[in-house]
Every structure is written in C-alpha cells, then in structure tokens.
Amino acid sequence: MKTEYPAPSWKDYEIIDSGKGEKLERYGRFVMARPEPKALWDKTLDEAEWARLMHTRFAPGAGFGKAGKEDSGTWERMKRMDDQWYISYPGEQPGLSLRLRLGLTSFKHVGVFPEQAPNWEYIFSNTRNLVQKAQKEGLPKPKVLNLFAYTGAASLAAKAAGADVTHLDSVRQVVTWAKENMEASGLDGIRWVVEDAMKFARREARRGNLYQGIILDPPAYGHGPDGERWKLDECLFDMLKNVSQILAPKDSFMVLNLYSNGYSALLGETVVREAFGLKDKGGYEMESGELALLDSFGKALPLSIFVRLKR
C-alpha cells in the first residue's frame, strides 16, 4: 500500500495550509478556505494571514455533517472573484492536458478533486497502452466506463488516451459541466448518460457488454434521477459484483476510489477481491493506497483510498 500526491509541477493548484478542520487552497488565481474534518492539527499560518490570502471561505449550514447534507452551506466572499473560472492540468505524460471549469457550489465543492490527479495519470497510462495494443492487433478502440463520473476529469483522461468513453452520472447539471470541460480541453466524442449507476451496470451485465476500463468514485450517499437510493455501506459490494461481470476478463483495468471515513485500503482490496472472486494472486495485479495532499508546510492530508485492478 502506498500514498500518492499530485505532482508539484501542477502550478494551477496549491494547498497552502491546513489545520483546525480547514484547508486553505489556491485554484488558479483564487484562494479559498473550506472545511476539512481530517485536518486535526494546528494551522501553521495564523488566522490573520489566512484572512489576508483568501478570496472566499465556505461557511457550513445547519445541515452540515448530516446524511445527505454533509457539505451544505454558503460561501462568504472577502475579495472580488469570478463566479466561474478555469484551471489547467498539464499532466505528467505527453498527451494528457486538461482544462477544467471551476465554480462555487452550495456543497463546498468547486468542480475538481485535485488529490485525484494520480488516478488520472494511471487511467491515461493504462488506457493508452490498451489503445496502442488494439491498434497493433486491428481491434476496436478499448471502451472505458466512468461511473459516478461527476465533472469528468477521469473521463477526459481516458478520452485523451484515445478510448471510447462512456460518462455516467445521475445529476444532469454535472454532466453538462463535464461536457464543458471536454470542449475546453479540446476533446470530443464522449458518450453521456444520466442514469442510476447500479441500474446501468446491471443492464450492461444482462446484455453481456464489456469494458476494458471501469472507473468508480461512489459517494457515501446519493440518489438516482428517479429517486433510486444509494448508500455506500449497503450497495458497494453489489455494485462491484456487477462491475466484475462487465469488466473484460483480460487486457483491462478498474479504478475504485472511496472517500468514506473509516474505509481503509485493506478493506477496499478485500471487497474488490471478494466481489471479483479473486482467491489468489494469479492473472491480475492489484494495488491500493491513499490519495493525499501535501500543504506548503509539509503536512500530509489523506483524503481518499484507492484500489486499482489490472488483468
């Protein structure tokens, strides 16, 4: 198990400081403070310096911390800033260059999770290898499915590598946001699906459809467009069993990312291994670990765990 961080060469993103349940981040030109329950230590900079640097701060609402309203609240602006703006992700590999629109949402998010950059690199690298192999053997483009796909940086990484990409999310507005990111990044041809992820995966399994890459970043709680209920603790194993039926048996990869507090990389490995029926180490490679951010004072902030399967 290992810990991975975004590369320091990403100049449009920086975590300046963290502590006392908050993180101070810069996205392009703008600096913001947001709640971060995992930042259990003291801040390095004093409050006056935080106030001097920040353009806006997220103020949690009355429902903050409750199921379904974990991140609800409002933004308090200290300086003039745009409602929407763009940042670039240059990538560590030739051909991976993304442009992502950001905005202040009522759920403390801004449209990108920067700690996911190592996953984008993994998706791009493995997809490109599959594309090159398919070209040599005269096969169709590999198909990559991104479930719970949000604003689509992982979808864009797979598309930039040359895959046939299906992007699925249950919220139409974020699918529209992902389309804008695709266009801003100079890409096209992604298939957009607004649907419940479990329902889609079950249907694909019944139809016998296979994907060479599958990406999952499920929330702790959620709802499909028709009110379908998602609770991670209750649904994850069934979802992975469905995914095991639609992931190609060879020349394929899967990336699972989990934000839920209390989940460990070891738990992630076990649930994947059991869902896929992988009783030994033969025929596949598995790696797991944490995705984290490193603030400018060297404090490591772990934010999610990942499991990657390749076969």
Buried (B, 14 or more C-beta within 10 A) or exposed (E): BEEBBBEEEBEBBBBBBBBEBBBBBBBBEBBBBBBBEEBEEEBBBEEEBBEEBBBBBBEBBEEBEEEEBBBBBEBEEBEEBEEEBBBBBEBBBEEBBBBBBBEBBEEBBBBBBBBBBBBBBBBBBBBBBBBEEBEEEEEEBBBBBBBBBBBBBBBBBBBBBBBBBBBBBBBEEBBEBBBBBBEBBEBEEBEBBBBBBBBBBBEBBEEEBBBBBBBBBBBBBBBBEEEBEBEBEEBBEEBBBBBBBBBBEEBBBBBBBBBBEEBEBEBBBEBBBBBBEBEEEEEBEBBBBBBBBBBBEEBEBEBBBBBBBBB
